[in-house]
């Protein structure tokens, strides 16, 4: 008696319907060698070994990095070395053949350097404090509130950054002369605010956009006013953005030359950036004193950067993407 290969059938005890188990799927799995398992993707280690840089590419990469580091370090290093040389050795290739502190003593004792430092310190403090306050409040208002004229205000802040500095010197000079602000630190503070505030307000708006609005709402539920919410809840969270804003306004006021030399006359009224030009002019060139003064000027900027650097990366990238 011959037998036939038929699918195995079983009867469901509850429904009475017949079910069949097809053994063909198992046979196909064995034939293909998969046994019901999917092919695993390549491991990261295997992928890394497959894309490993060759010796020539690695040499080129490290050589480029070393060249870039040398280009960045050489100018300030040579400035520092020249400040310890006498004027007769300023252009020699020797590092320090006749080491001397005469350049520093001459700058501090025989020039108006201390007056320049005081003027710069006053201008920088005023610009930084007022600039951070105006930029943060403006950025917060643009981020959280909708009011008539909001879009034109944003465009105005953006368009003011398109004008080159040389174009604005003459009209600003006429305004300063009309209001009696020439040779006054207040005039420079106002001028520097016109440079720093539009850019910093845009940057702070982008930073405040990354802070959840629910924090503002929770503050108002607790009875805080809009300004109280901004000052007590939002400002502590905005430290990275405030650090970038403060550093930008500081550098703007500390290192600016064009406005400082145009609006301030007389050596006792100059700032540090303007005072440097008195060492090298069309009649004489005191390179030793100029380099010594430049080194002293760089010290406060380095200290400020040291305090603010841990916030700079997060603050500059926080408003770059929309969360």
C-alpha positions, 0 to 999 in steps of 0.5 A: 500500500503506497503512502502520500506526503500530505501536510500534517493537519490538526484539529482545534479542540475549541473551534473544530477548524483544521490547521496545517503546518507547512514544512516547506518554510523550514526546508527553504531556511535550511537550503538558504543557510539562514535558519530563520536568522537575519544577517547581522550588520558589520561591527563598528570595529570592522568598519573602522579597520576598513576605513583606517587612514594610511601613513601618507594621509596621517602624515599630511594631517598631522603636518597640516595641524603643526603648520596651522599651530605654528602660524597661530603661535608665531606672531604673539611669540615674536611680539613677546620676544621683541618686547625684551629686546633693545630697539637696535635688535628689534629686527634681528633673528636672535631670540634674546641677545640683550635681554632688557626690561627697559621697554616696559619701564619706559612705557609705564613711566615715560608715557601716558600708558596709565591714562590710556589704561584707565580710559580703556577700563572705563569704556570697556566696563560701561560698554560691557555692562550696558551692552549685556543688559540691553542685548539680553532684554532685547533678545528675550523680548524677541524670543518670548513676545509678539508685538507690533513692529517686531519683524521690522525691529529684527530686520533693523538689527540685522541691517545695521551689521551690513555697513562697514565701519569706515562709512559710519565714522563721519556721521557718528563724528558729526553727531558726537560733535553736535552733542558735545561727546567728543573726547568723552568716554561716554561718546565711545561707549555709545558708539561701541554699543551701536556695534555690539548690541545688534549682533548680541541681541540676535545671538541672545534671541537664538539662545533664549529660543532653546530655553523651554517656555514652560519655565516662564509659565511656571514662574508666572504660576508662582506669581512672578512678573514677566521681568521677575521671571526673566531675572530670577529664572531665565538669566541663571540658565543663560550664563553661556550666552551671557558669557559670549555676549560679555566677551564680544562686547569686551573685545569690541571696546578693548581692541577697537582703533578707528573710532578711538582715534577719530573721536578722542584727541590728545594723548591723555584722552586716548584709549590703549588701542589708540595709544599704540599708534603713538609709538610708530608713526610717520616720523619715528618707530619705537618698536620695543615700546610698542611691543611691550605695550601690546603685551601688557594690553593682551594680559587683561584680554587673556584673563577675561578669556580664561574666565569665559572660555568654558562657556564660549563653545556652548554659548556660541552653538546654543542658538545655532540650531532650532530645538 
